[in-house]
């Protein structure tokens, strides 16, 4: 221990001029506000004095870390002065520790001495004030102590890296070529892994897609990168110490010992980092701890596809998206959830669309880094066995605020703000129409009425534009067969429709169901004229394949529900099917003409237990089909365990923006 102290004192004394240099720089910061023109920008004297002091302290400490790291040991080693220490009864670890401790004392002491004069004379050194651009609520959401801790790590890294680089360069050994190769391998693996994580949307902080806000805890990639940084610091420190203890006074031997220790530990750390990255990205549908968004397709025989996204368990900051077939268990990872999350000016809509015949699904993905790249359309042919996702030639500069797929899945329409409406072919990307259209609110809803006609509903949704609830909704149509397609007004949904909360089109595209806070109404999709009122604001309506409409209405008692089947025009008296003592009733699907499958959850029943019913629309009979186990796709704040899709009969979830329950069942 006495040897360590002796070396520390010797090194500090030999470089005592650094103290004078630091004090001189501190005085420069004090007089900076007195220089002509220094305060022309209107910055207060205290802020200017503190800012100059912080800048000079940062510059001095960085330069000292590089200079001392490259000379305090490597200089003595190459110039044969290191033997002076080994000729005395001083262990090698004391030589290394004493010199490095002296370097750290000079670096941090010099930085503090630069700040002392400004602090004594009223300089503003707060990193949370004028100069706190990274403070709480800023880009990195860190405070002054966090910035100081990060800068201390940077200085330590500069010191140790400069030492290792200086030994490698000054030794003039052929081992330097292997050092370059090892550096390329480690840097390439770490960079590739970090790039993959970034492209897949693994954020440095955990994001809540439900609140669209950044949470306070770090994401897994931040912990991984911090761990890799600490491993790098540890490898540099241990390898440097081994170089002094075992390499002693021979430069080439010291270089060899340094390289073996450094690259052995670093390669192990980088391989672990890469393995963790592969594990993070290997998250499957059963690894999610909740679902943020979900949408279902009409389904083909033997296939029931859903698209969903949510946070992965044990992987904070990663919110993967999937296309999942309930019947076969096949799953494809997509990045559609990132585009939905980036569509903060949209209508809380998923960026996935299924064709009306169930044979095709399309979705949008960022072409590169999330939120900073164009978006590209991808497709999957569900009706073709063995099909895999395909990138299409269709792309958009920004995330569309309106997005629609034609019933046959061959054409796609999108609206980009401001005023960029396009219709393209999915297969080859050929532009079919690009008429001028500027949405009033910037959030139009698009829908195809057949393959050659596009409808535009210039809607505003609750809470999106304050004070604009309950306004008429203009309707436009674009005839894609015209020589010069352009939006032509055809009508408007009257203001009496109220604050629109949910909408859906009939299979033919000629009618639309709109639910407001007051009523569920049937409207003509072209003129917007009301056709019928089908229920209250709590009712849920579904178009059936034969054109009829199924409506689930809550009666006076919240545990009493009624299924009503209306004709296509909604005028005649509906056929009624009561479902007493139920918390909710959900229309699942129509497996055959005249037959419905309905799922109910009884009052007092277990959370995952649901009853399945077959409703014969022609005979008016309701037949129980027994209990079904449905996986709940709950919001991430609600579930206590991960989503379990194995061995279930279907899935059920609640759309957060419409408060509507959805269900998809296996089988026909």
C-alpha positions in Angstrom: 0.0 0.0 0.0 2.9 2.3 0.7 4.2 1.7 -2.8 0.8 2.7 -4.3 0.8 5.9 -2.3 4.4 6.7 -3.2 3.7 6.3 -6.9 0.5 8.4 -6.7 2.3 11.3 -5.0 5.2 11.1 -7.4 3.0 11.2 -10.5 0.9 14.1 -9.2 3.9 16.1 -8.2 5.6 15.6 -11.6 2.5 17.0 -13.3 1.7 19.8 -10.9 1.6 22.4 -13.8 -1.8 20.9 -14.7 -3.1 22.6 -11.5 -2.0 26.0 -12.7 -3.4 25.4 -16.1 -6.8 24.5 -14.6 -6.9 27.6 -12.5 -5.9 29.8 -15.5 -8.8 28.4 -17.4 -11.1 29.0 -14.5 -10.1 32.7 -14.5 -10.8 32.9 -18.2 -14.3 31.7 -17.5 -14.7 34.4 -14.8 -13.7 37.3 -17.1 -15.5 36.0 -20.1 -18.6 38.2 -19.5 -16.4 41.3 -19.4 -15.0 40.8 -22.9 -16.5 43.1 -25.6 -19.5 41.6 -27.3 -19.6 38.5 -25.1 -23.2 39.2 -23.9 -24.6 40.5 -27.2 -27.0 37.6 -27.3 -28.6 38.7 -24.0 -27.3 35.8 -21.9 -27.0 36.8 -18.2 -23.5 37.2 -16.8 -23.9 34.3 -14.4 -25.2 32.0 -17.1 -22.3 33.0 -19.5 -19.7 32.6 -16.8 -21.1 29.1 -15.8 -21.4 28.0 -19.4 -17.8 29.0 -20.3 -16.6 27.2 -17.2 -18.5 24.0 -17.9 -17.2 24.1 -21.5 -13.6 24.6 -20.5 -13.8 22.0 -17.8 -15.2 19.4 -20.3 -12.5 20.2 -22.8 -9.7 20.1 -20.3 -10.8 16.8 -18.7 -11.2 15.1 -22.1 -7.7 16.3 -23.3 -6.1 15.2 -20.0 -7.8 11.8 -20.2 -6.4 11.2 -23.7 -2.9 12.7 -22.9 -2.4 10.9 -19.6 -3.8 7.6 -20.8 -1.3 7.6 -23.7 1.7 8.6 -21.7 1.5 7.9 -17.9 2.4 4.2 -18.4 3.0 3.6 -22.1 5.6 6.5 -22.2 7.6 5.0 -19.3 7.3 1.5 -20.9 8.7 2.5 -24.3 11.4 4.8 -22.9 12.5 2.1 -20.5 11.7 4.2 -17.3 9.3 1.6 -16.0 12.2 -0.6 -14.8 12.8 2.0 -12.1 9.7 0.9 -10.3 10.4 -2.8 -10.7 13.9 -2.4 -9.3 12.3 -1.6 -6.0 10.1 -3.9 -3.8 6.9 -2.6 -5.4 4.3 -5.1 -6.8 3.1 -4.6 -10.4 -0.5 -4.0 -9.3 0.7 -1.0 -7.2 2.5 0.5 -10.2 -0.7 0.2 -12.4 -3.1 1.3 -9.7 -0.9 4.2 -8.5 -0.4 5.7 -12.0 -4.1 5.3 -13.0 -5.2 6.8 -9.7 -2.9 9.7 -10.2 -4.3 10.2 -13.7 -7.9 10.1 -12.4 -7.0 12.6 -9.7 -5.4 15.0 -12.1 -8.3 14.7 -14.6 -11.2 15.2 -12.1 -9.2 17.6 -10.0 -8.4 19.7 -13.0 -12.0 19.9 -14.0 -13.1 20.9 -10.5 -10.4 23.6 -10.3 -11.7 25.1 -13.6 -15.2 25.4 -12.0 -14.2 26.7 -8.6 -13.6 30.4 -9.6 -16.9 30.6 -11.5 -18.7 29.0 -8.6 -17.2 31.4 -6.1 -18.1 34.4 -8.2 -21.7 33.6 -8.9 -21.5 31.5 -12.1 -24.5 29.4 -12.9 -23.3 25.8 -13.1 -26.6 24.1 -12.9 -27.1 21.4 -15.6 -30.9 21.7 -15.1 -31.0 25.4 -15.9 -29.9 27.3 -19.0 -27.2 24.8 -19.9 -29.3 21.7 -18.9 -30.4 20.8 -22.4 -30.5 17.1 -21.4 -32.4 17.7 -18.2 -35.6 16.2 -17.0 -38.2 16.4 -19.7 -35.4 16.9 -22.3 -34.2 14.6 -25.0 -32.6 12.0 -22.7 -34.8 12.6 -19.6 -31.7 12.8 -17.3 -30.8 15.4 -14.6 -27.5 17.1 -13.7 -26.2 14.2 -11.6 -26.9 11.8 -14.5 -25.0 14.0 -16.9 -22.0 14.1 -14.5 -22.1 10.3 -14.1 -22.2 9.8 -17.8 -19.3 12.2 -18.3 -17.2 10.5 -15.7 -17.7 7.2 -17.5 -16.7 8.9 -20.8 -13.5 10.2 -19.2 -12.7 6.8 -17.7 -13.2 5.2 -21.1 -11.0 7.8 -22.8 -8.2 7.2 -20.2 -8.2 3.4 -20.5 -8.7 3.3 -24.3 -5.8 5.8 -24.8 -3.6 3.7 -22.6 -4.4 0.5 -24.6 -4.0 2.2 -28.0 -0.7 3.8 -27.0 0.8 0.5 -25.9 -0.3 -1.2 -29.1 1.0 1.6 -31.4 4.3 2.2 -29.5 5.2 -1.5 -29.2 5.5 -1.7 -33.0 4.6 -5.4 -32.9 3.0 -7.5 -35.6 0.3 -8.3 -33.0 -1.2 -4.9 -34.1 -2.7 -6.6 -37.2 -4.5 -9.1 -35.0 -5.7 -6.2 -32.8 -7.3 -4.5 -35.8 -8.9 -7.8 -36.9 -10.3 -8.4 -33.3 -11.5 -4.8 -33.2 -13.3 -5.3 -36.5 -15.0 -8.5 -35.3 -16.1 -7.1 -32.0 -17.3 -3.8 -33.4 -19.1 -5.5 -36.3 -20.9 -7.9 -34.1 -21.9 -5.3 -31.6 -22.9 -2.8 -34.3 -24.9 -5.4 -36.2 -26.8 -6.4 -33.1 -27.5 -2.9 -32.0 -28.7 -2.0 -35.6 -31.1 -5.0 -35.6 -32.5 -4.0 -32.3 -33.0 -0.5 -33.5 -34.7 -1.4 -36.7 -37.1 -3.7 -34.9 -38.1 -0.8 -32.6 -36.4 -1.9 -29.4 -36.3 1.4 -27.6 -33.8 2.7 -25.1 -36.8 3.5 -22.8 -39.9 1.4 -22.3 -42.8 3.0 -24.1 -46.4 2.6 -23.1 -48.4 2.3 -26.3 -51.6 2.7 -24.3 -50.7 6.2 -23.0 -48.4 7.1 -25.9 -45.9 8.4 -23.4 -42.4 7.4 -22.4 -42.2 5.6 -19.1 -39.6 6.2 -16.4 -37.7 2.9 -16.6 -35.0 1.9 -19.1 -35.6 -0.5 -21.9 -33.7 -3.7 -22.3 -31.4 -2.3 -25.1 -30.3 0.5 -22.7 -29.4 -2.2 -20.1 -27.6 -4.2 -22.7 -25.6 -1.3 -24.0 -24.7 -0.2 -20.4 -23.6 -3.7 -19.6 -21.4 -3.8 -22.7 -19.9 -0.5 -21.8 -19.1 -1.7 -18.3 -17.6 -4.9 -19.8 -15.5 -2.8 -22.0 -14.2 -0.7 -19.1 -13.6 -3.8 -17.0 -11.7 -5.5 -19.9 -9.5 -2.4 -20.5 -8.7 -2.1 -16.8 -7.9 -5.8 -16.3 -5.9 -6.1 -19.5 -4.0 -2.9 -18.6 -3.2 -4.3 -15.2 -2.1 -7.6 -16.6 0.1 -5.8 -19.1 2.0 -4.1 -16.2 2.1 -7.1 -13.9 3.1 -9.8 -16.5 4.5 -7.8 -19.3 6.7 -5.7 -17.0 9.3 -3.7 -19.0 9.3 -5.5 -22.4 7.1 -3.4 -24.8 6.3 -6.4 -27.1 5.6 -8.8 -24.3 3.4 -6.1 -22.6 1.5 -5.7 -25.9 1.0 -9.4 -26.3 -0.3 -9.8 -22.7 -2.6 -6.7 -23.2 -4.1 -8.0 -26.4 -4.7 -11.5 -25.1 -6.6 -10.3 -22.0 -8.4 -7.4 -23.8 -9.8 -9.2 -26.8 -10.5 -12.4 -24.9 -12.8 -10.6 -22.5 -14.3 -8.3 -25.1 -15.1 -11.1 -27.6 -16.9 -13.0 -24.8 -18.9 -9.8 -23.8 -19.8 -9.1 -27.4 -21.0 -12.7 -28.0 -23.1 -12.4 -24.9 -24.5 -9.1 -26.2 -25.3 -10.7 -29.6 -26.9 -13.7 -27.9 -29.1 -11.4 -25.9 -30.1 -9.5 -29.0 -31.1 -12.7 -30.7 -33.1 -13.7 -27.6 -34.9 -10.4 -27.5 -35.9 -10.6 -31.2 -37.0 -14.2 -30.8 -40.1 -13.1 -28.8 -43.2 -14.9 -30.1 -46.9 -14.3 -29.7 -46.9 -16.2 -26.4 -44.2 -14.0 -25.0 -46.4 -10.8 -24.9 -47.6 -9.5 -21.6 -50.6 -7.8 -23.1 -52.0 -6.5 -26.4 -52.2 -2.9 -27.4 -54.0 -3.3 -30.7 -55.6 -6.1 -32.5 -57.7 -6.6 -35.6 -59.1 -9.7 -37.3 -59.7 -10.9 -40.8 -62.9 -12.4 -42.2 -61.1 -15.8 -42.3 -60.9 -18.6 -44.9 -62.1 -22.2 -44.2 -59.7 -23.6 -41.6 -57.9 -20.3 -41.0 -58.7 -17.5 -38.6 -56.0 -14.8 -38.8 -55.6 -11.9 -36.3 -53.0 -9.2 -36.2 -51.9 -7.8 -32.9 -49.0 -6.1 -31.1 -47.9 -5.6 -27.5 -45.0 -5.4 -25.1 -42.8 -8.5 -24.8 -42.3 -10.0 -21.4 -38.9 -9.5 -19.8 -38.0 -7.3 -22.8 -38.9 -3.7 -21.8 -38.9 -1.4 -24.7 -39.8 -4.0 -27.3 -43.3 -4.2 -28.7 -43.4 -6.7 -31.5 -46.3 -7.2 -33.9 -47.6 -10.5 -35.3 -49.9 -12.0 -37.8 -51.3 -15.2 -36.2 -53.5 -18.0 -37.4 -55.5 -19.4 -34.5 -56.1 -22.7 -36.2 -52.6 -23.7 -37.2 -50.6 -21.6 -34.8 -48.6 -20.1 -37.7 -47.2 -16.7 -37.0 -45.4 -14.0 -38.9 -43.6 -11.1 -37.2 -44.3 -7.7 -38.7 -43.5 -4.1 -37.7 -46.9 -2.7 -38.3 -47.3 -1.7 -34.6 -44.5 0.8 -34.9 -46.3 2.5 -37.8 -49.5 2.6 -35.8 -47.6 4.1 -32.8 -46.0 6.7 -35.1 -49.4 7.7 -36.5 -50.0 10.1 -33.5 -52.1 12.4 -35.8 -54.3 9.6 -37.0 -57.5 8.0 -35.8 -56.1 5.4 -33.4 -56.3 2.9 -36.3 -54.1 -0.1 -36.9 -52.0 -0.2 -40.0 -53.2 -3.7 -41.0 -56.0 -4.4 -43.6 -57.6 -7.7 -44.5 -59.4 -8.0 -47.8 -63.1 -8.7 -47.7 -62.7 -12.2 -49.1 -60.1 -13.0 -46.5 -57.5 -14.0 -49.1 -55.0 -11.2 -48.5 -53.7 -9.0 -45.8 -51.5 -5.9 -46.2 -49.7 -3.8 -43.6 -47.2 -0.9 -43.4 -43.7 -1.0 -42.1 -40.9 1.6 -41.8 -38.3 1.1 -44.5 -35.5 1.8 -42.0 -35.2 3.4 -38.6 -38.6 3.8 -36.9 -40.2 7.2 -37.1 -37.4 8.5 -39.4 -38.0 6.6 -42.6 -40.6 6.2 -45.4 -43.1 3.4 -44.9 -43.5 0.5 -47.3 -46.5 -1.7 -47.9 -46.2 -5.5 -47.3 -48.6 -8.2 -48.2 -49.3 -11.9 -47.4 -51.5 -14.1 -49.6 -53.5 -16.1 -47.0 -55.2 -18.2 -49.6 -51.9 -19.7 -50.9 -50.4 -22.5 -48.9 -46.8 -21.8 -47.8 -47.0 -18.1 -48.6 -44.6 -15.7 -46.8 -44.7 -11.9 -46.4 -43.7 -10.0 -49.5 -42.5 -6.4 -49.7 -44.5 -4.5 -52.4 -43.3 -1.5 -54.5 -45.9 0.7 -52.8 -44.3 3.2 -50.4 -45.2 6.5 -48.7 -43.0 9.4 -47.4 -44.9 9.6 -44.2 -47.3 7.5 -42.2 -50.7 7.8 -43.9 -53.6 9.3 -41.9 -56.1 7.4 -44.1 -55.6 3.8 -45.3 -57.9 1.4 -47.1 -57.7 -1.9 -49.1 -60.1 -2.8 -51.9 -62.4 -5.8 -51.3 -60.3 -8.1 -53.6 -57.1 -7.0 -51.9 -55.5 -5.7 -55.2 -55.7 -2.0 -54.7 -54.7 0.2 -51.8 -55.6 3.9 -51.1 -53.8 6.2 -48.7 -54.0 9.8 -47.6 -50.8 11.6 -46.5 -51.1 15.0 -45.0 -51.3 17.6 -46.5 -53.3 16.8 -49.6 -51.6 13.7 -50.9 -54.2 11.1 -51.9 -53.1 8.1 -53.9 -54.5 4.8 -55.2 -52.1 2.1 -56.2 -52.0 -1.5 -57.3 -50.6 -3.8 -54.6 -48.9 -6.2 -56.9 -46.7 -3.9 -59.0 -47.1 -0.6 -57.3 -48.6 1.1 -60.4 -50.2 4.4 -59.5 -53.8 4.4 -60.6 -54.8 7.9 -59.3 -53.4 10.8 -57.4 -56.2 13.4 -57.3 -55.9 16.6 -55.4 -57.7 16.4 -52.1 -57.0 18.3 -48.9 -58.8 16.9 -45.8 -60.4 19.5 -43.5 -59.2 17.8 -40.4 -56.3 15.8 -41.8 -57.8 12.5 -40.6 -60.1 11.1 -43.4 -61.4 7.6 -43.3 -61.1 5.8 -46.7 -63.2 2.9 -47.9 -63.6 1.1 -51.2 -67.1 0.6 -52.6 -66.1 -2.1 -55.0 -62.7 -2.3 -56.8 -63.2 0.9 -58.8 -64.8 3.4 -56.4 -63.2 5.0 -53.4 -65.1 6.8 -50.7 -63.7 9.5 -48.5 -65.2 10.4 -45.1 -63.7 13.6 -43.7 -64.2 12.7 -40.1 -63.1 14.1 -36.8 -62.9 11.8 -33.8 -63.6 12.7 -30.1 -60.8 14.5 -28.4 -58.8 15.0 -31.5 -60.0 18.5 -32.4 -61.5 20.1 -29.2 -64.8 21.8 -29.8 -65.4 20.0 -33.2 -67.5 17.1 -32.0 -70.9 16.6 -33.7 -70.1 18.3 -37.0 -71.4 17.1 -40.4 -69.1 14.5 -42.1 -68.6 15.4 -45.8 -68.5 12.4 -48.2 -66.5 12.3 -51.4 -66.2 9.6 -54.1 -63.4 9.0 -56.6 -64.3 7.0 -59.7 -61.1 5.2 -60.6 -62.4 4.4 -64.1 -62.7 8.0 -65.0 -60.1 9.6 -67.3 -59.2 12.1 -64.6 -60.2 10.7 -61.3 -61.0 13.3 -58.7 -63.0 13.5 -55.5 -66.6 14.6 -56.0 -68.9 15.4 -53.2 -71.9 13.0 -52.9 -73.3 14.0 -49.5 -72.6 14.2 -45.8 -73.4 12.5 -42.6 -75.6 14.9 -40.7 -74.4 16.5 -37.5 -77.2 14.7 -35.7 -74.9 11.6 -35.8 -73.1 13.2 -32.9 -69.6 12.3 -31.7 -68.6 9.3 -33.8 -67.0 6.5 -31.9 -67.2 3.6 -34.2 -68.0 2.8 -37.8 -68.1 -0.1 -40.2 -69.1 -0.8 -43.8 -71.5 -3.3 -45.2 -69.9 -6.1 -47.4 -71.2 -4.3 -50.5 -69.9 -0.9 -49.3 -73.4 0.7 -49.8 -74.3 1.2 -46.1 -72.4 2.3 -43.0 -73.0 1.7 -39.3 -72.1 4.7 -37.2 -72.1 4.6 -33.4 -72.1 7.9 -31.4 -72.6 8.5 -27.8 -76.4 8.7 -28.3 -77.3 6.1 -30.9 -76.3 3.4 -33.3 -77.5 4.5 -36.7 -77.6 3.0 -40.2 -76.6 5.5 -43.0 -76.3 5.4 -46.7 -72.6 5.3 -47.5 -72.9 7.5 -50.6 -75.3 10.3 -49.6 -74.8 10.0 -45.8 -78.6 10.1 -45.3 -79.8 8.3 -42.2 -81.7 5.1 -43.0 -82.6 3.8 -39.5 -81.8 3.9 -35.8 -80.9 0.5 -34.6 -80.1 1.0 -30.9 -78.7 3.2 -28.2 -75.2 4.6 -27.9 -74.2 1.4 -26.0 -75.4 -0.9 -28.8 -72.9 -2.8 -31.0 -73.8 -3.5 -34.7 -72.3 -6.0 -37.1 -73.1 -6.5 -40.8 -73.7 -10.1 -41.7 -72.6 -11.8 -45.0 -76.2 -11.8 -46.3 -76.7 -8.1 -45.7 -78.6 -8.3 -42.5 -77.5 -6.5 -39.4 -76.9 -8.1 -36.0 -77.2 -5.7 -33.0 -76.4 -6.4 -29.4 -78.3 -4.1 -27.1 -77.9 -3.8 -23.3 -81.3 -3.6 -21.6 -82.3 -1.8 -18.4 -80.4 -4.3 -16.3 -76.7 -4.2 -17.2 -76.8 -8.1 -17.0 -79.6 -8.3 -19.5 -78.7 -8.3 -23.2 -80.6 -8.9 -26.4 -79.5 -9.9 -29.9 -81.5 -8.2 -32.6 -81.4 -9.2 -36.3 -82.5 -6.4 -38.6 -83.2 -6.7 -42.3 -80.8 -4.9 -44.7 -82.7 -1.6 -44.7 -83.1 -1.6 -40.9 -86.8 -0.7 -41.0 -88.7 -3.9 -40.3 -89.2 -5.2 -36.7 -86.1 -7.2 -35.8 -86.0 -10.8 -34.7 -85.0 -10.8 -31.0 -82.9 -13.3 -29.0 -82.6 -12.6 -25.3 -79.5 -13.5 -23.3 -80.2 -13.0 -19.6 -77.6 -12.9 -16.8 -74.7 -12.0 -19.1 -72.0 -9.4 -18.7 -71.5 -9.2 -22.5 -72.7 -10.8 -25.7 -70.4 -10.8 -28.7 -71.3 -11.8 -32.3 -68.4 -14.1 -33.3 -69.0 -15.1 -37.0 -71.4 -16.5 -39.5 -70.1 -20.0 -40.4 -73.0 -20.6 -42.8 -75.9 -18.6 -44.3 -78.7 -18.3 -41.7 -76.4 -19.3 -38.8 -74.5 -17.2 -36.3 -72.1 -18.1 -33.5 -72.4 -15.9 -30.4 -70.1 -15.8 -27.4 -71.4 -14.8 -24.0 -69.8 -14.3 -20.6 -72.1 -15.0 -17.7 -72.4 -13.0 -14.5 -70.1 -14.6 -11.9 -68.4 -16.9 -14.4 -64.6 -17.3 -14.4 -62.7 -14.6 -16.4 -61.6 -17.0 -19.2 -64.8 -19.0 -19.3 -67.2 -18.2 -22.1 -70.4 -19.8 -23.5 -70.7 -20.5 -27.2 -74.2 -20.4 -28.8 -75.5 -21.2 -32.3 -78.3 -18.9 -33.4 -80.5 -20.2 -36.2 -81.7 -17.0 -37.9 -84.4 -18.8 -40.0 -86.0 -20.9 -37.3 -85.4 -18.4 -34.4 -83.7 -21.1 -32.3 -80.7 -20.7 -30.0 -78.6 -23.8 -29.3 -75.9 -23.9 -26.6 -72.6 -25.4 -27.8 -70.8 -25.5 -24.4 -68.1 -23.7 -22.6 -65.1 -22.4 -24.5 -61.7 -21.3 -23.2 -60.7 -18.0 -24.8 -57.4 -16.2 -24.4 -57.9 -12.6 -23.3 -55.9 -10.1 -25.2 -55.9 -7.6 -22.4 -54.1 -4.2 -22.3 -50.6 -4.4 -20.8 -51.7 -2.8 -17.6 -54.3 -5.5 -16.8 -52.8 -9.0 -17.2 -50.8 -10.7 -14.5 -49.2 -13.2 -16.8 -48.2 -13.5 -20.4 -50.7 -14.1 -23.3 -51.3 -17.8 -23.6 -52.5 -18.8 -27.0 -51.8 -22.5 -26.6 -54.7 -24.9 -26.3 -57.4 -22.2 -26.4 -60.6 -22.2 -28.5 -60.2 -18.6 -29.5 -59.3 -15.1 -28.4 -61.3 -12.2 -27.0 -60.2 -8.5 -26.5 -61.6 -5.1 -25.9 -60.8 -2.3 -28.4 -59.5 0.5 -26.2 -60.7 3.3 -28.5 -64.2 2.0 -29.1 -64.8 0.0 -25.9 -66.1 -2.8 -28.2 -65.5 -6.5 -27.4 -64.1 -8.6 -30.3 -63.8 -12.4 -30.5 -62.2 -14.8 -33.0 -62.9 -18.5 -32.7 -61.1 -21.5 -34.0 -62.8 -23.8 -36.5 -65.8 -23.1 -38.8 
